[in-house]
Amino acid sequence: MGRAVELAARGLGSTRPNPVVGCVITDASGTVVGEGWHERAGGPHAEVNALRAAGPAARGGTAYVTLEPCNHTGRTGPCAAALVEAGIARVVYAVPDPNPQASGGAATLRAAGVATESGLLAERAEEGNAAWLTSVRLGRPYVLWKYAATLDGRVAAADGTSRWISSAESRADVHRLRAEADAVVVGSGTLRADDPHLAVRGRDGLTAADQPLRVVLDTRATIRPTARVLDEAAPTLIAVAEEADTRHLTGVEVVRLPHDKYGISVDALLGELHRRGVRSVLLEGGPTLAGAFVAAGAVDKVVGYLAPVLLGAGRTALADAGIATLTDALRLRITDTVRIGPDLRITAVPAGPFVPTALKEH
């Protein structure tokens, strides 16, 4: 199952709106005879790829799958039926499928006489498929907030300069995060200050269709026609307030959304992205945008790149997030720390349920 989880990760960034899934098949004696993963939306699922690799050796064997085999016909046929047809005798899956349209695969397998077990390495499989599982369970994309800061928590100097706080190695690692995301989100402040391109670099053979959707939150539609996000390297969506004047925005897709004191409504934005099939968001905006997402209770993971640099003044990583007292703080649990060049990359997730102050007031 551990190998199946590793295989599933190979599909990150290319299976939207489907989950990432890995499968390993052993023959009747326990020897691995087939491996597969869901490589691209619309293509064969992990189980089918593994069955093809195993061939006749799959008969009487066991399939280890990170997600309960699907039970519906979409662009591909049901995996539960494919496993039965191949003569698989036992299926071990890590996580039950929460999607009501596709669940029920285990019941179909049992009805056909196939032994089934669930829960093996469920926590690891859940973590690897967190984006899709979050989207199904909460009806919104999974949000990873990434930032780079000095050791004293500054993301820019007093004069506004911020390039480059982190190392080249850390910046290359950010492109990995972009490649694994369905959408990259920034605000108009970051756009004005840095004019980011937001497309994935450093990966051969990546077409515009393979790139994550670039999303700019621009309440008053102030984006300049020369902004680099408006090129054809990747698709771009500009989110503006309902009353914004967008006559100057030609040749780019615009969506009008309600706004609140933080700017474009985070809930409305995530709802719109979910409707478009986006299952994972990389939040690359500055402190103001990050504060809005935290205030909305919409940050699922934080990745911070801490550079061995001190500034003493300048913008901090997080602006107003609607947290007025320490007891209301968003507490995090560190899940990983690793050196990236001279920097330290810290990964953390919410330690428990977080109720935004705005919700408490209601």
C-alpha positions, 0 to 999 in steps of 0.5 A: 500500500505504501508503494500505491501511495507513492504511485498516486502522487505521480498524478498530482496536477494532472488528474483534475477534477479526479482524485489521484489514485495508485494501485499495486497488484500481487499474484496469488503468491504475493509477488508484485505483478502490476503497478499503475496510477491515474495519470490524467483525467479521462484516461484509464484509472489506476486499477485498469493500468495496474491490471494491464501491467499484470495481465493473466497473473492478476487472476487469484491475486490481490489489488492494493488501492489507495481509494475504494474502486469506483462503481460508476461509468463516466469517461471510463468504466467502473473499476470494481467491475474491471477487478472482478472481470480480471479474477482478482480474489482480494481488494485492499483499499485505504480510503472509502470513496466519499463521492456518492456518484462513484462509491459502492465499489466495495459492495459490488466486489463483495457481491461478486465474491471478492474479499475486501478490506479497508483502512490500510495506511489510510492516514497516508493515503488521505494526506496524498489525496487531500485536495480531492477529498477536501473538495468532495467533503467541503464543496470547495478546493483545498488551499495551500498557502505558501510564503517566503519570509526572513527569520524574523517573519518579514516578507518585504523590507521597509522600502517594499523590496522582496526579491529575493528573500528566499534562495534559488533552491526554494524558488525551484521548490515553489514551481513543484508546488505550482505544478501540483496545483490546479490553480495559483491565486494572487491578489492585486497588491502582489500583482502591482508590486511583483508582476509575477508570471505564475506559470510553472517553469523548469519542466520539459514538455509542459503546454499551456493546457498543462499549466495551473489556472492563474487567478488574480483577485482584483476587486476594482479591475486595476490590472495593467494590460502589460501584466505578465499573467495576461500572456498565453503561457497559461490560462488566466482568470480575473476575479473582480467586484460585481460593480467593477468597470472591466471595459479595458479587460479584453482577451481575458476571462473575467468573473464578477463576485461579491466582496467584503471588507477583505476584498473579493469574497473568499467563499464566493471565489472558492465556490466559483473555482470548485464549479470550474473543476478546480480541486487544489489552490496554491495561494501565493498572494501577499499578507492581505490576501493570506489574511482574508483566507485565514479569516474565512477558515479556508487555509488547509496547509501552510508551507513557509520558506524561512531564509536566514535573513534579518530585516527588523522592519517591513511587511509581515507574512500575515496581515489582519486575519480577524483574530483579535485575541490569542485564544482565537489563534489558528494553531498549527501542527508541524508535519515536516521540516527540511532544509532547502538550500540555505533555507528551512521549509516548514510545512504545517496544518491546522491542529484542530477545528478553526472557527473564524471570528466572523462566524463566532459573532453570528 
